Amino acid sequence: MLEEREKETLLNNLAEYIVKMKLSDIAIFLLESSKPISFLSSQFLIFLRPFISVYFNPSTYDKFVEILSHRENIEKLIKLIEEKEGIR
């Protein structure tokens, strides 16, 4: 299990990256639509791990998958993106 501080840091970094890449609208849309099936979505991300690990650190990717498997973390990420987009 991840510590709350580590979870917040990862969510914050991801939100900053999404806003920096100007993907806020599409990210919020996809996150909102995936909330009802968050567990299935996280299982799909596990399936993609061998392909994604070529581009991302596998340890960080596993933490990201764990975070997104819980619906309340998706809501936190959406709020962080909206806050950072408002600041920009």
Protein Blocks (a to p, Z undefined) as FASTA:
>chain_A
ZZfklmmmmmmmmmmmmmmnopmmmmmmmmmmmmmmmmmmmmmmmmmmmmmmmmpcfklm
mmmmmmmmpmklmmmmmmmmmmmmmmZZ
